[in-house]
């Protein structure tokens, strides 16, 4: 009977240790998953970098067509919008869930822009106090 109690104690101890190791391994896996998710943002930003021709309908002529120059300097994205009347630097540039957002001050009016990219095509919306306007465009391939 003494031998039987020893086997049961050993089995109980072994099960307890295995459950503890399994719990620690599970925590390590969860920490790894969170790290991978947080590190994915730079890859999302990379697809926006470049020069993009865009057009929009039902907007004043001077804003209907332009070029977006999207670059990454010192770890953050910047957007410069070239319009027939000159260039405008965008503010509050962010990438959230595969969407690039920024704001522009055009003639004292705030315009909020959100775009997505699929391959070499750009789609998005610009909104101001005058309404919401669709944008579309494509990557501009400059000769080297």
C-alpha positions, 0 to 999 in steps of 0.5 A: 500500500505504501508503494501505491501512495508513492506512485500516486504522489509522484503522478500528482506532482508530475501532472501539476508540473506539466500543467504549470509548464503548459501554462507558461508556454501558453503565456509565451505564445500570447506574448509572441503573437502580440509582438508580431501584430504590433510589428506589422504596421511598418509593412502597411505603411510601405505600400503607400510610399511613392508618387500617385496621380489622383483625380476627383469629381464634383470638386473645384477645378483646381482640386480635381487632379493632382499628385500625392508625394508620399515618403517616409522620413525619420520613421514617419510618413509625410504627404505633399499634395501637388495641385495646379495652384501649388503644393500643400503639406498634409498634417496628421498623417497616419496609417490605421488598419490599411488606410492612410489618413491625413488632413489639408488646409485648403483656402482656410477649409480643413479637408480630411482625406482617407485612402487605401491602396491595392497594388498600383491603384488608389481609392479614397474619400475627401471630406470637408464642410462641402461634402464627401468626394471620391478619389481614385488614382494610380501609382505614377511611374517616373523614368529613372 
